[in-house]
Amino acid sequence: MDYSYSLPDKLIAKAPQEPRDSSRLLVYDSVRDLVHFDIFRNIAHYLPGGALVVLNNTHVSPARIELQKKTGGKVICLFLMNEPEEGQNEVKVMLDRKIEIGQSLYLRSCEIAQISAHREGSVFIATLLITRQQLFDILEKEGNMPIPLYLRSTTLSEGELQEKYQTVFAQKNSSSRIDALSSVAAPTASLHITERVLRSFADKLIDTTDVKLEVGMGTFAPLTESHIREGKLHTEWCGIPPGSIQKILKAKEEKRPVVAVGTTVVRTLESWAGTSSSFNFQPTQIFIKPGHVFHIVDMLVTNFHIPNSSLMMLVQALLTAKKSRKSLIDLYDIAIRENFRFYSFGDAMIII
């Protein structure tokens, strides 16, 4: 299937709607093949009482920071806080320019890290010359949100980005742990959710529960031949707390729909399916594409994604599994005709 489409530049959202739950919502009833248009804050209207809504409560770290080489040359460094390294003092970084192995990176006069290896492309391994706790503190104080390249022209200030490129229910991990991780991209479908939306779920007896997947840049990376050949995607770390597992198992036993808010939740739930009842923090490379048998997810809330991405293949996989008469491209064509806003700060769709 072809996952390409033509999108007018004016439909690339450079900032979220205010308030965030006033974004538009495309509702696709896959059983009756009906499309409705609404506002996101009314999403509870389209879910049955008793449904279980699953959220990714990961926290996005302001992990992009401008550092200097010893010569004074500037280097934009993105600390890939979602990808643990084997060495206690090692971190994976993405740099905006070539740098020699052995060179150090500084924040003013403070030596932060030394480049110890090159992985591929712009990705390197850096050995920290400060503690991991100190790195977290520096990023929280002086780092920038790692927004996608297509948002670089946003008019939002850094302070606004730190609020708006973060879900209202995000939970930080303990930065004192050696294996502490955080996301370097937002679970964008959840950016629409407000306390008002959460209250509307409770009013309709719709339960919610949390999982965690630390989102990486690989989520938005183009598909490669190796992905297709090996049937695996980039590695991301995820887990489900015992209390959430109990809620999910009970919902499936009682045949109540499980609603995944975002593709990261889908990847987490379907990675867990078929494993033991526990699901501690562990890596997943699951590649969900048409033909996938969904064991947990019944409905999906999602944004409109970049062309030819693994995210589009995942959403199409759910449509295929639900035997829908409309393809994802059909729904995207409708959204474009109706001037829906696309990508991270864009509008949303729910497939029921």
Buried (B, 14 or more C-beta within 10 A) or exposed (E): EEBEBEBEEEBBBBBBBEEBBEBBBBBBBBEEEEBEEBBBBEBBEBBEEBBBBBBBBBBBBBBBBEBBBEEEEEBEBBBBBBBBBEEEBBBBBBBEEEBEEEBBBBBEEEEBBBBBEBEEEBBBBBBBBBEBBBBBEBBBEEBBBBBBEBBEEBEBEEEBBBEBBBBBBBEBBEBEEEEBBBBBBBBBBBBBBBEEBBEBBEEBEBBBBBBBBBBBBBBBEEBEEEBEEEEEBBEBBBBBBEEBBEBBEEBBEEEBBBBBBBBBBBBBBBBBBEEEEEBEBEEBBBBBBBEBEBEBBBBBBBBBBBBEBBBBBBBBBBBBBBEBEBBBBBBBBBBBEEEBBBBBBBBBBBBB
